[in-house]
């Protein structure tokens, strides 16, 4: 517990946590009442995979794999510089990076396509 609680406390000193989303599995650390209260007290949105369903993590794991491969994050000297690079990458990924598995559309285009089809 000290690791996960300490991580959130450390984040509180670096960023404004209000409406931040944290996704995890349902390990005992993340379902612990102390951890859940800390998130609730800081208006952090808790997201967890369904129990025993590792497929829930596939989209986010895929995104992080691309981020690590495509973003030169190791050259960042400050936390703020890292946040800026990640923000720019997320915009690029959602609006400009075409996905082979999504009919060669960006995620934003594919979402619009699905919404119009329904």
N, C-alpha and C positions, 0 to 999 in steps of 0.2 A: 504493500500500500504506500509506503513512503515514496517510491518512485513515481507512481501515477499522481499522487497528491502534489508532490514536489514539482512535477512537470506543469500542472495547471497553475500552481502558485507562481512558478517562474514565468509562465506565459502572461499572467496578470501584470507582471512588472514591465512587460515589453509591448503588449498590444491591448487594445480595448476589446474585451471578450463579448460584449453584448451582441447577441444574435450570431455568434460564431457557431458553426456546426462541427462537432467532433464525432467521427464514425469509428466504431470498434466492433470486435466480436463480443460475445456474451461471457467472457472470462470473469472470474470472481472479482477481479480488481474493478471492472467497469460496471458491475451490478451491485457493488458494495454501497451501502447507504451513505457512508461518509463521502464517497466520490460523487454519487448522484446529487447529494445536497450541495456540495461545492459547485457543481455545474449549475444547478438550479439557482443558487444564490448569486451567480454571476451571469444569469440569463444566457447560458450556453445551451444550445440545442444538442441533445444527445441522440445519436443515431446508432442503432446496433443491427447487425445481421440477424436474421432469424436463426433460432437455435438449430444447430446441425446442418446448416445450409451454406456451405462455403461458396456456392455460386453467387450469393448476394454480393460478395466482395469482388467479383470478376471485373466489372466495369471500372471501379476505382483503382484496382490493381493495374489494369491495363493503362489507365491514364497516367498513374505514377511511373510506370515503366517507360512510357513515351517521354514524360517530363524529364526523367533522369537521363535518358539517352539524348534528348534534343536540346536541353537547356544547359548552358555552361554556368551552373550555379556555384561552382568551386572558386570562380574568380571574384565572387562578391566579398567585399571587405567589411560591410556592415549589415546588420539585420534589415535595415530600411532598404538597402540596395537589393537584398534578396527578395523582400516582399514586392518591390517594384518589378523585378524580373519575373517573378511568379505571376503577378497580376497580368503583365503583358503576355506571358505565355498562355495563360488561361483564356484571354481574349482571342489570341491567335488560334488556339486549339478549337475553341467553340465556333469561331466565325470565319476562319480562313483555311484551316487544315482539313483537307478532304479525307474521308474515311472510306477505305476500300470495302469494308463490310456494311456500309450504309449507302449503297448505290452511288458511291463517289460524291456524296454530299457532305457538307460540314455538319456538325451536330445541330446547329441552329436551323439549317436548311432541312435536315431530316425531321426534326421535331415539327416544323411547320408543315412539311409534307404529310406526316402522320395525322396532324390535327385537321388538315383539309380533307383527308381521306375518310375520316370518321363522321 
